[in-house]
């Protein structure tokens, strides 16, 4: 992960929330008061968010003491302590919500990716993400996908050519679109083409593409059609794939399965901050 970019993102997120100051914390607590709280899981899955906790709280105050009890990629269960953070009360409370929002989303994505990977057991298929990420959070979303054991598709429009149905329609044909693009790119840039029919598949192969995406095809169609794809062309399935039918797609012989659901529709992983109440002598153990 690009830590320079991460810290710039966190500054932007904190500024959105803090504005000119935290009225609640700054009016109740002095800058000298210190304390601690624990982040603990209220769900089961894969934890992701260590860089957010460490860099986020230390951006607010370099004196923050952070003890991680779980590392990115660790399996966690309800009640597990993820991290303990000690420092100025004002800064603890200021950073709590922004940091929780991020690690809850990242842990949800890592958990979803891990579950998808498990569905490919016994096959050679690999799971990857898509560009269906929250604007501004793509770096974090894709990091979480990797932590869950899956892979990243292209990072954006700039690092690979992916010709979808609208590109092909505007260009006139798969052949025309591929030939035009091929004349203008260097040898390190790959061309992927989306197909939905056997006729389109044959045209994509003849055009010499690097990757063929079987879009909204059934596992049965893929298993039949993939036999004609030369070994030097990578294959990918996408569209209409869920955890329920994922294994069937993985058994079709496809090399890659891209899932937008890893990032566009995950439910936040439940994480809370547990604080020792003033006057209590022991930390409540959940």
N, C-alpha and C positions, 0 to 999 in steps of 0.2 A: 504494500500500500504506500502511496506517495504521502509521506507524513507532512510535508510542506503544504500540500493541497488540503490534507485533512485539517490541519490547524486553521487554515484560511476559512474552510467550510464551518468549522466550529465557532470561529469568531462571528461569522455572519449569523449563525443560528442563535448564539447568545445575544447578539445585538438586537435581533428581532424580538426576543423575549424580555430582555432586561430594559431596553429603552434607555431612559435617563436614570434608572435605578429601581431596586426592588423595594417597594413601599412596605410590604409586610415584614421582611427580614430586617431591613435597615432601621426601622422604627422600634423594633422590639429588642434586638440584640446589638451589643457593642462590637466594634471591630476586634476587641481583645478576646471575646468569648469563643471557646473552642468546644468541639464535641465530635461525635462520630456516628455514622450509621452503616448498616450492612445492606447490600443488595442481595435479595434472596429470591429463589425461583418459586413461583406459584403454578408451575406447569412442568411438564416433562418433555425433554427433547435435546437439542444440541445448542450449547451456549456459543454466542458470538458477540464480541464487542469490547475486548480488552483494550485496543488502541483508543477507543472512544472514552472509556473510563479514565485511563492513564493520562492522555493528552488533554481531555476536557477539563478535568478538575485542576490539573496543574497549570492550565492556561489562566484559570481564575485565581489561583494562588500557588506559586511554586513550592510552598512549604507543605502542601497536602501530602499526607502519608497514605499510600495506597497498598493494600495487601490483597493480591488476587488469590482466591481460593479455587477458582476454576480457570482453565485456559481455553482459548478459542478452539472449538472442535470437541471439547469434552461433553460427554453425555451427562445431563443433569436431571434430577428428579425433584418433585415438589418438596420444598423446605430446604433445599441445598443452599448454603451460603455461597454467593458468587464472588463477592469482594467486600472488603471493609475499608472505609474511607474516613480518615481523621483530619481535622483542620478547623479553620475559622467557621463558626456557625453560619454567618452570612453567606459565605461562598459555597458551603455545602448545600444550603437551601436554594441558592441561585442556580446552581448547576444541575440539581436533581432532576427536574422534569425534562430538560432538553436531552440529557444523557440517557435517561430512562426511555424516552421516546425512540431514540436511535437504537439502543441495544435490544429493545423489545422487537423492533422490526427486523434487525439483523439476525437475531436468534430464531425468529419465525422463519426467515428465508433459509437459514442453515438447516433448520429442522425439516423443512419441506424438501430441500435438496437431498438430504440424507435419506428420507423416506423414498424418494424417487429412485435414488441409486440402489437401494435395497431391492426394489422391484425388478432390477435388471440382473439379479443374481442368476448365474448359470448361462449367461449370454455374453456376447462381446460388445453389446451396445453401451454407449456412454451417454450420460445426461449432460445437457448444456442449457444455458439460459438464453434470453432474447434481449431486445432493446426495450421491452415493455417494463421499464423501470420508472420510478418516480423522478421527474425532472429535478436535477440538483443532487440526487442521491445515487446516481449510477455507480460511482466508484465503490460506495459502501455496499450497495445491493450485490454487485458482482463479487466483491470480497467475501460476502456472506455465502454466496453460492459455492465458492471454492472451499470455504471452511466446512460446508456440508458434504464435501466429497465429490461435487459435480464440477463441470468445466464452464468456462466462459466462451460464448459466441463472440462475434466482433464487438468491439467496444463502442463503436459508433458508425456513422456514415463514412468515416474517413479512412478506415483501416482494412476494408475489403469491399469488393463489388458484389452486391446481391441484387439480382434482377428479378423483381416480383412481377405479378400479372400486369400492373399498371405500366411499368417500364416497358414490358414486352408489347403491350397494346399501343403505346405511343410510338415505339420504334417500328412496329409493323410485324415483327417476328422475333423469335428467339435467335435465329441465325444473324439477323441484322443487328440486334442489340449486342450480341457477343462479339461479332466482328468489329463493330465500331469501337467498343470498349477496349478490345485487345490491342488495337492499333495505337492506343494512347497511354498504356500503362507499362510499368516496369516489370521485371521478372519476379519481383517479390510479392506482387499483388495477385490474389486469387479471385476467380470469378465463380460465383454461385448462382444457379438459376433455379427458380421455383417452377415445378411442373405439377399438373393435375391429371394428365391423361397419358396413355401409352404413346400416342403420336407426339406429344410434347417431349416425352422422355427420349424417344428416338432422335428427335431434332436436336435436343440438348447434347446428346452423346456425339452426334455428327459435328456439332459446332465446336467441340473440344473444350467443354467447360471443366472446371476443377472440382466442383461440388454440385451435386444434384439434390435439391430438397423435394421430397415427396410431400406435397401439401394437401391436407384433407383427404388422403388416400387411406383405405382400410389396410389392416395388417395383411389380409389375403392378397390384395392388389400389389402391395409392396413385395411380398414374398415371391409372387409370380414375375413381376416386372424387373426386379433387381438382378435376375439372372443374366440380363442382357447388358448390365453396366460393367464396363471394363474395370479391372482392379485398381487402376491408377486414378479413377474418379471416386472421390469420397461421397458417401450417401448420408442423407439426413431426413428424418421424418418430423413433421410438425402439423399442428392443427387438429383439434378435436381429441387430443390425447390427455387422459386423466390417470390418476393412480389406479383406478379400477381396470382400465384397459392397457395400461403401460406395459405390463409383462408380455402381452400378446404382440405389441409392436416390437419389443426387444427381441422376441423370438423370430421375427420376420427376416432377419439377416441384415437389418439396417445397422449402420455404424454409429450414427449420432441421433439422439432424440432431443429436440429443443422444446422447452416448456415455458411459455409465458407465465403460467400460473405460479412459478417459483417466486416471481417478484410482483406481479400485478394484482394478486388477490389473496395474499397471505393474511391471516389473522394474527395480530400482535401476540407475541409470546409474553405471558403474564409474569412480570418482575416487579417487586416492590422494594421500597427503602424502609428498613426496620430501624427505629430509633429507640434508644433507652430513655424512657421517660425520666424527667427530673425527679430525683428523690428515690428512684428505684435502685436496687443494689445489684441486680442481675439482669442479664439480657434475656428477654423472652426467646425461647428456642422453638421455632416453628418447623 
